[in-house]
Amino acid sequence: MRLEEVLSALAAEVSGARAQDLVAEIARFHRTQASPGYDDALDLVRRRLSARGIPSRVHEYPADGRSKTYEWTAPPGWTVRGGCLVQTAPAEERLTSFEETPTCVVVHSPPGAFEGDLVHVGQGSAGAEYGGTDVEGRVVLASGRAAAVAKQAAVRGAVGVVVYPDDERAAASHDLVVYHSIYPTADEIPRLIPAFSVSRRTADALLRRLSHGPVRVRGRVDAEFTDRPLRVLEASLDGSDPGAGEVLLVAHLCHPRPSANDNASGSAVLIEAAGALRALADRLPLRNGVRFLWVPEFYGTLPWAAAHEPELRRVLHAVNLDMVGQSPERIGEPLRVFRAPNHLPSYVHAVIEPLLAGIVALSLTAPGGSRRPLHWSFDPPTGGSDHLVFAAAPHGIPSFMIGHDDPYWHTSLDGVDKVDPTRLACAGVLACALAALPTVTADDDRLFGWLLTYGAREFARAVALAGSGDPAASPELLDLALSIEEARARSFDNVGCDRRMQELLNRHRAALRELRNHYAGFAGGAARGTDGDRPRRAVDGPLVYAVTDLLNDSELQFFKDKLSANHRALAEGLLALCDGSRTARQIALQLSLDAGRLVPVEDIDEGIALFRRVGYVR
């Protein structure tokens, strides 16, 4: 079947309305990792799969605050039943409660009650911010991350913590309450103090009262740490050719109630995608297999991937569905597809835009959904979600992410009212098409044109970069672009293609070399030597979030300013390219092609030194 026929068949089977109903069902559960609510949501997904004839199985991993996968320590099992924060002076007023706003109780807050005078410490994440402020026996009010604030406040004798969103986080609404987690180790649990999250509106009111005199608050958290495990749900559809490999689709199921777009939307679309591909098995027989995962973000994905490393060698590419259902009217556009980095070149890069254009041509609408045409973008690599697990060593799988920007992510206002069934349908068709891609593209001659068009554009970008930087680096940059596009074409060999398609691919490779020769005149200077230190990573897996806790103030500022854009995408790329084969200059050139801007080699040198100090690179 040609691509248009596949998309049309998928559009007839994927239901945005059904996916929206699934989002609403999942969003009813308080789905923090290793909690009863998460397990209830997972059981719901399993029942929905079973109803559509798809068997599944559950994998369990420790949630004990001790077990590690690479540098990631599993969070402890935790459940919350209630909580309430009340102002007792100058007048009694209920500030927030778990029953009304589930995100108000910071995840991993210990059980207990407290009462004390409120003291504001600014961001409250670093010791210097406390200065000479006495917080012993008091309740700390701060705008930093709850995990960092709670640690600083507890060692200074505070009895409780209240965090609120800063200006940037509160820009969407002063009424949103941010979802915070502490992620303590087992040894840290005895030293925790109860913690709440409140809206900016509530915090501003407290600050006004503090400016006129003392404010006293009382809090109570009804929660407990448990030995409940992290659970990962896996389902699969077999292909007809065992040698054709697999495609992996993943969505995280966790987060507090409601967490509709993040990420009940991805979890629901994944159910719909599995059902659609199963229903179309006769009309769209797959040569390749498809594997589906519903996970606790990072903390379930990492141990599952480590335990399934041999099976993952068959995976051709992975697709992460993370926040895919946003209403264009209530949230905005576009739907974003994030590339796999260039050190993991895949022919999939060249097919993404034809796929998206084909979906737009279908003019998909769902009952009750938006009638606006789909707007999309194909963007540089990003971090921040489960695709990083599969892209990182030891797996090295080309991994893409589909998602929207959403100002309400990780907040109490991430509700089902902002989810659009038309966008869910579009995301479902795209996910199914990417799952079927190894089967479909093997029969479509247009792959040659798509690869050539994509490669020519990437060369043009490389030429523009070469012309804006050091002339001595220009030939090396163009040679690197050539090697990436040749590797992208070779990646299709893993799919398996007939002699005719192989001849087309050979023509494509010849055309790439002609492009390099054509652009050679635009790249002045001679290539530099290849001498220099070649750093090698010492730890597998994506960069652990808590790595910033190991940095001093100047290192932390450098990390934030130079390596943290796009949810740490540059930091992840730098770490991945420390494979013992590249100098800092070569790493900088590679990252420049990913980022679409010249990355200074000085930043890479400093980043390598930083990663060496914290043990990630040797």
Buried (B, 14 or more C-beta within 10 A) or exposed (E): BEBEEBBBBBBBBBBBBBBBBBBBBBBBBBBBBBBBBBBBBBBBBBEBBEEBEBEBEBBEBBBBBEBBBBBBBBBBBBBBBEBBBBBEBEEEBEBBBBEEBBBBBBBBBBBBBBBBBBBBBBBBBBEEBBEEBEBEEBBBBBBBBBBBBBBBBBEBEBBBBBBBBBEEBBEBBBBBBBBBBBBBBBEBBEEBBBBBBBBBBBBEBBBEBBEEEEBBBBBBBBBEBBEBBBBBBBBBBEBEBEEBBBBBBBBBBBBBBBBBBBBBBBBBBBBBBBBBBBBBEEEBEBBBBBBBBBBBBBBBBBBBBBBBEEEBEBBBBBBBBBBBBBBBEEBEBBBBBBBBBBBBBBBBBBBBBBBBEBBBEBEBBBEEBBEBEBEBEBBBBBBBBBBBBBBBBEBBBBBBBBBBEBBBBBBBBBBBEBBBBBBBBBBBBBBBBBBBBBBBBBBBEBBBBBBBBBBBEBBEBBBEBBEEBBEEBBBBBBBBBBBBBBBBBEBBEBBBBEEEBEEBBEEBBEBBEEBBEEBEEEBEEEBBEEEEEBBEBEBBBBBBBEBBEBBEEEBBEBBEEBBBBBBBBBBBBBBBBBBEEBBBBBBBBBBBBBBEEBBEBEBBBBBBBBBBEBEBBE
